[in-house]
Structures are given as C-alpha cells and as structure tokens.
Amino acid sequence: MGSVPIVLVVEDNSELRHVLKDALASEGYQVLAARDETEALETLRSTRVDLLISDLTDPPNAKQALDAVRAEFPHLTVVALAEATGYHPSLFFSAWEAPPGVRTISKPFRLGELLAISREVLGPAGHASR
C-alpha cells in the first residue's frame, strides 16, 4: 500500500484555509497549511508534498512566487486558485500561461470541483501517483 498523499494548502484567509484542510483531510489526505508563500517554501523544502493548492490573491506577486516554486520544485503538481480583484480570474489565467503541472480554478469555486481535481491528481488516499 502506498503512502498517504500530502497536500499543502496555501491560503491567506484562515476560514477558507480551514475549510480546505478539513475537506481534503476527509478525503483521507494528509494536509499541511501555510498562510503565504514564505511558509509554503519552508514546508516544501522540509517535507515531501504531492500536491500544492495555492491561492493567487495578488496575481503579479503570486505569479512570481508560484514561478519560483515551480523553478525549485518542477515536478510538483499545483492547483492555482484566483479570485476576481478588479478583473475576472479567467482573464488572468488566459494571460498567464500556466506551466506544465499547474491546474487553475477561479474563485468562487465549488468544493467538489477542487476535491475532484485532487482525486484526479493524487488518486484515492493511500495511492499517491508518484
């Protein structure tokens, strides 16, 4: 039996961070959380992570942070979340060519959509696709 997949959730909104953690944990995944890219990089450098779910609240800076993560961890699968802050997220995502291994979801999103992508990427808990 494989090890339990580890998901790192990066979200500055504490309520949403807890909802995502609880939902992913209920799927059987081990879930770690970070408030920002600094905490996320510390975790990524010290722990094997199978999936990164990252909030892109401030797209120009978040894009740079995500690009830095992708440069250091090129094989890490990422789900990028973005919300409308004066623009529609789909415009941001269409302008930003997401690197291979990056999936995108626009906020607001249905929790089931995120869980379905997590299952697609990781498989059922205990069967990491590595």
C-alpha positions in Angstrom: 0.0 0.0 0.0 1.4 3.5 -0.9 1.9 6.3 1.5 -0.9 8.8 2.2 -0.6 11.7 -0.3 0.4 15.0 1.3 -1.4 18.2 0.2 -0.1 21.7 1.1 -2.8 24.4 1.1 -1.6 28.0 0.8 -4.4 30.4 1.6 -4.2 33.7 3.5 -7.9 33.6 4.5 -7.9 31.5 7.7 -11.5 30.4 7.4 -11.1 29.1 3.8 -7.8 27.5 4.8 -9.5 25.5 7.5 -12.4 24.5 5.2 -10.0 23.3 2.6 -7.9 21.4 5.2 -11.0 19.7 6.6 -12.4 18.8 3.2 -9.1 17.3 2.0 -8.5 15.5 5.2 -12.0 14.0 5.0 -10.8 12.5 1.6 -8.0 10.7 3.5 -5.1 13.0 2.5 -2.6 14.4 5.0 -3.0 18.2 4.8 -0.5 20.8 5.7 -1.3 24.5 5.6 0.6 27.8 5.0 -0.6 31.4 5.1 1.7 32.7 2.5 4.5 31.8 0.0 7.2 32.1 2.7 5.6 29.5 4.9 4.9 27.4 1.8 8.5 27.3 0.7 9.7 26.4 4.2 7.3 23.5 4.2 8.2 22.4 0.6 11.9 22.4 1.5 11.4 20.2 4.6 8.6 17.9 3.7 7.6 15.7 0.7 4.5 17.3 -0.8 2.4 15.6 -3.5 0.1 18.5 -4.4 0.2 22.2 -3.8 -3.1 24.1 -3.7 -2.1 27.8 -3.8 -4.2 31.0 -3.6 -3.3 33.7 -6.1 -4.8 36.7 -4.3 -2.3 39.2 -5.7 -1.6 37.8 -9.2 1.6 39.8 -10.1 3.3 38.9 -6.9 1.7 35.5 -6.6 2.7 34.6 -10.2 6.3 35.4 -9.3 6.1 33.3 -6.1 4.5 30.4 -8.0 7.1 30.6 -10.8 9.8 30.4 -8.1 8.1 27.3 -6.5 7.9 25.7 -10.0 11.6 26.5 -10.6 12.7 24.9 -7.4 10.1 22.0 -7.5 9.5 21.4 -11.2 7.6 18.1 -10.8 5.2 19.3 -8.1 1.6 19.4 -9.2 0.0 22.7 -8.4 -3.6 23.8 -8.3 -3.7 27.6 -8.5 -6.8 29.4 -7.1 -7.5 33.1 -8.1 -10.3 35.4 -7.3 -11.7 38.5 -9.0 -10.0 41.6 -7.6 -10.8 44.2 -10.2 -10.6 41.7 -13.1 -12.0 38.4 -13.9 -9.8 35.5 -12.9 -10.2 33.8 -16.3 -8.6 36.8 -17.9 -5.6 36.4 -15.5 -5.4 32.7 -16.3 -5.6 33.2 -20.0 -2.9 35.9 -19.9 -0.7 33.8 -17.7 0.5 30.7 -19.4 0.4 28.2 -16.6 3.4 25.9 -16.6 3.0 22.2 -17.1 1.7 20.6 -13.9 -0.3 23.7 -12.9 -4.1 23.5 -12.9 -6.3 26.6 -12.4 -9.6 27.2 -10.6 -11.3 30.6 -10.4 -12.8 31.7 -7.1 -15.5 31.3 -6.1 -15.4 27.6 -6.8 -17.3 24.5 -5.7 -15.5 22.5 -3.1 -16.4 19.4 -5.1 -14.5 20.7 -8.1 -11.3 21.1 -6.0 -11.8 17.6 -4.5 -12.4 16.1 -7.9 -9.1 17.6 -9.2 -7.3 16.4 -6.1 -8.6 12.8 -6.6 -7.6 13.0 -10.3 -4.1 14.2 -9.5 -3.4 12.0 -6.4 -5.8 9.1 -6.8 -7.6 7.8 -3.7 -5.8 8.4 -0.4 -3.1 5.8 0.1 -2.4 5.6 -3.6 -0.2 8.6 -4.5 0.5 8.7 -8.2 4.3 9.1 -7.9 
